[in-house]
Amino acid sequence: MTDLEYLDRAEALLRAIESRCDELNDSTDADIDNQRVGGMITMVFPDGSQIVVNLQKPLHEVWLAARSGGYHYTFADGAWRDTKTGEEFFARLSLAASEHAGQALRFDPGAG
């Protein structure tokens, strides 16, 4: 993957997260404060816990840090996949956000 392809896909992922946070805030009481600075989104939940998603441009990866741990993703087979398990990024983000919010939340790549 070229640098430009990585940036296009990674930016689409960040936009999808931002868009979904806004949708969830409108349709649930999750109250996720999402802040973006450059290639990093910090999602802050009402209990003060955080999920951080940031781009690792030199590695062509996206990293996710949550209460459950840290995860590294590369783009493969049409999706962002965990470098160790192959798990899809939005599946893990949905699990982590649900844990942090104390309610079922769903994120998917279709937003943004």
Backbone hydrogen bonds, N-H to C=O, Kabsch-Sander energy under -0.5 kcal/mol:
donor,donor_aa,acceptor,acceptor_aa,energy
6,Y,2,T,-2.4
7,L,3,D,-2.6
8,D,4,L,-2.5
9,R,5,E,-2.4
10,A,6,Y,-3.1
11,E,7,L,-2.6
12,A,8,D,-1.8
13,L,9,R,-1.9
14,L,10,A,-2.2
15,R,11,E,-2.5
16,A,12,A,-2.1
17,I,13,L,-2.0
18,E,14,L,-2.5
19,S,15,R,-2.8
20,R,16,A,-2.3
21,C,17,I,-2.5
22,D,18,E,-2.0
23,E,19,S,-2.2
24,L,20,R,-2.9
25,N,21,C,-2.3
26,D,22,D,-1.5
27,S,23,E,-1.9
28,T,24,L,-2.1
33,D,31,D,-0.6
33,D,44,V,-2.9
34,N,32,I,-1.0
35,Q,33,D,-0.5
35,Q,42,T,-2.6
37,V,40,M,-2.6
40,M,37,V,-1.2
41,I,53,V,-3.0
42,T,35,Q,-2.8
43,M,41,I,-0.5
43,M,51,I,-3.3
44,V,33,D,-2.6
44,V,42,T,-0.6
45,F,49,S,-2.7
48,G,45,F,-2.9
51,I,43,M,-2.1
52,V,65,A,-2.4
53,V,41,I,-2.7
54,N,63,W,-2.4
55,L,39,G,-2.4
56,Q,61,E,-3.0
57,K,55,L,-0.6
59,L,56,Q,-0.9
60,H,56,Q,-0.9
60,H,57,K,-0.9
61,E,56,Q,-1.9
62,V,73,Y,-2.0
63,W,54,N,-3.0
64,L,71,Y,-2.5
65,A,52,V,-2.8
66,A,69,G,-2.6
69,G,66,A,-1.6
71,Y,64,L,-2.7
73,Y,62,V,-2.4
74,T,81,R,-2.3
76,A,74,T,-0.6
76,A,79,A,-3.1
79,A,76,A,-1.6
81,R,74,T,-3.3
81,R,79,A,-0.6
82,D,87,E,-2.8
83,T,72,H,-2.7
86,G,82,D,-1.5
89,F,80,W,-2.6
91,A,88,E,-0.5
92,R,88,E,-1.6
93,L,89,F,-2.7
94,S,90,F,-2.2
95,L,91,A,-1.9
96,A,92,R,-2.9
97,A,93,L,-3.0
98,S,94,S,-2.1
99,E,95,L,-2.1
100,H,96,A,-2.6
101,A,97,A,-2.6
102,G,98,S,-1.7
103,Q,98,S,-1.0
111,A,108,D,-1.0
